């Protein structure tokens, strides 16, 4: 089932652009677009989103001053122009932090993740937000091959083996082989664990 998305942005062109990009993603449906002055609770009742993609714009500090994402009933992915206000946005309760120029597939993957109650942070922000993170991460036993990384990234988008096979123009049997190799190298038992662990390692960006 496709994830329902509410887009919030002060700039009407930014709203329209995000709506167009995300509407073309296989697991996304944009149910509404509002500016950041609209009544958010009413909009959530009206559009019933699974997640909110909030473009904070160039002047992110203005929005952050009155934003408390923890009070919002659905997870928020914040799009930021740079690292300047990342800590404040994270502290305000955003479940995802991405750059404003993130690709549509990256945003869609982030939506999938936050809907599953995961948090998503672009690597650009992670060093500032989690300075000790790299020291606590267990590295994989073996390095993933380029093809395994391709499969892993498609797994992160929630694609089935059949879809991955079609996308990469390989057999479904070969996809299963790669998935098993990925699970073994990351020392995990499931596809979900593989995606979460790979994200923590910085192998993929959700």
Buried (B, 14 or more C-beta within 10 A) or exposed (E): EBBBBBBBBBBEEBBEBBBEBBEEBEBBBBBBBBEBEEEBEEBBEEBEBBBBBBBBBBEBEEBBEEBEBEEBEBBBBBBBBEBEBBEBBBEBBBBBBBBBEBEBBBBBBBBBBBBEEBBBBBEBBBEEBBEEEEEEEEEBEEEBEEBBBBBBBBBBBBBEBEBBBEBBEBEBEBBBBBBEBBBEBBEBEEBBEBBBBBBBBEBBBB
